[in-house]
């Protein structure tokens, strides 16, 4: 239970940092909606947090300046081996 709480806290911190970074690049946060077609969701230079993207869940969805859609997953691992691989 404690490990799960730590992962959730880490994920939330990571999500906040990703959103802050996107804002620093000029992106704006848009309301969260289910995205079931490529034209739904945030508009160019916008992002939304934790939403349904097709049949999957995405932590942050970004609409790039050229209208491509990018999903970002924020994930934290307590495994020492996985942490070494990430660095």
C-alpha positions in Angstrom: 0.0 0.0 0.0 2.8 2.4 0.9 4.6 1.7 -2.4 1.5 2.4 -4.3 1.0 5.7 -2.5 4.6 6.7 -3.3 4.2 5.8 -7.0 1.0 7.9 -7.1 2.7 10.8 -5.5 5.6 10.5 -7.9 3.3 10.3 -10.9 1.4 13.4 -9.7 4.7 15.3 -9.3 5.9 14.2 -12.7 2.5 15.2 -14.3 2.8 18.6 -12.7 6.3 19.1 -14.0 5.3 18.0 -17.5 2.3 20.5 -17.5 4.5 23.3 -16.1 7.1 22.6 -18.8 4.4 22.7 -21.5 3.1 26.0 -20.2 6.7 27.4 -20.3 6.7 26.5 -24.0 3.5 28.5 -24.6 1.0 25.6 -24.5 -2.3 26.2 -22.7 -4.3 23.7 -20.6 -7.7 22.7 -22.1 -10.6 21.0 -20.5 -10.4 17.2 -20.3 -12.6 15.3 -22.8 -12.7 11.8 -24.1 -10.8 11.7 -27.4 -12.4 9.1 -29.7 -11.4 10.7 -33.0 -8.2 12.5 -34.1 -10.0 15.9 -34.3 -11.3 15.8 -30.7 -9.4 17.0 -27.7 -7.1 19.9 -27.3 -6.4 22.3 -30.2 -3.0 23.3 -31.6 -0.7 24.4 -28.8 -3.0 23.1 -26.1 -2.8 20.1 -23.7 -5.2 18.3 -21.4 -4.6 16.1 -18.4 -5.6 12.5 -17.8 -8.2 11.6 -20.4 -9.4 8.7 -22.5 -7.5 8.5 -25.8 -9.2 5.9 -28.0 -9.4 2.8 -25.9 -6.5 3.8 -23.6 -6.0 6.3 -20.9 -3.3 9.0 -21.3 -1.8 11.1 -18.5 -1.2 14.2 -20.7 -2.4 14.7 -24.3 -0.7 17.5 -26.3 -1.8 18.9 -29.6 1.4 20.1 -31.3 1.6 23.3 -33.4 1.3 21.2 -36.6 -1.9 19.5 -35.2 -0.3 16.2 -34.5 -1.5 14.6 -31.2 1.0 13.3 -28.7 0.2 11.3 -25.6 2.6 11.4 -22.6 2.6 8.8 -19.9 3.9 9.8 -16.5 5.2 6.7 -14.7 7.3 6.1 -11.6 8.9 2.9 -10.7 10.2 1.8 -7.3 12.4 -0.8 -8.9 16.1 0.2 -8.4 16.9 -1.7 -11.7 14.3 0.3 -13.6 15.6 3.6 -12.1 19.1 2.8 -13.2 17.9 2.0 -16.8 16.0 5.4 -16.9 19.2 7.4 -16.2 
